[in-house]
Amino acid sequence: MNNQIYGIRAIMEAIEAEQPINKIFLQKGLGGELFRELETVIRKNGISSSYVPVEKLNRLTKNNHQGAVAQISPVEFQAFESLVEQVMEKEQVPFFLLLDQISDVRNFGAIIRTAECCGVHGIIVPKNGAAPITEDTVKTSAGAVFNVPIAKVDHLKDAIYYLQASGISVVGATEKTDNQIYSADFKSPCAIVMGAEDKGISNSVMKVLDSKVKLPLLGQIGSLNVSVACGVFLYEVVRQRSSVT
């Protein structure tokens, strides 16, 4: 597998060098002072990790992994607050996309591709629980992942508060509302929140949204694929803004 680092010291050095790490796989049941030091560094930096059997690590690499393998993102993540500030300084109307626990890498790639086509200024994802940027993500995005700034944050709620304080309205795409998308005003600075494939937007995020809107579903199926639904939402923003005179 490409884009990975193995070995405890090598991974700690990568973290210290602020390499864009997607996730770290740690061997179940492993102990030792150095291993515990790595665990502490991982927690301190809020990096996604999971404990797996040694067989999993052996499949990831044939080299001496010492019980730890890290997956490195092929793209650099942006600093969230700096990204918002840069966009606010421009004359364009801010347009952000927040993804709440989107876990499928191909859905993520498809969403990134559409976001790039719609002129989204930045995509914001949580550090934990979000789909990593893998080779499949890059391929599905048709390379758009290199053109759209992506920021990772500790908690989406805090990101939403910051956006709201910056004068950006945060709108959730959810079926748990009577308001349809066509009643929303996207001509002003806005951020769209899309929820996870299976659960939608989490309750904690739902509580801090400025508004909630849904797509009309006229068939018997109760929901759309999240990447398709996201495309409809983003292009509604484009439609409304292109009609501004």
Secondary structure, DSSP 8 states (H G I E B T S, - for coil): --SEEESHHHHHHHHHTT--EEEEEEETT---HHHHHHHHHHHHTT--EEEE-HHHHHHH-SS--TTEEEEE-SS--B-HHHHHHHHHHSSS--EEEEESS---HHHHHHHHHHHHHTT-SEEEEESSSS----HHHHHHTTTGGGTS-EEEES-HHHHHHHHHHTT-EEEEE-SSSS-BGGGS--SSSEEEEE-BTTTBS-HHHHTT-SEEEB----SS-----HHHHHHHHHHHHHHHHHT--
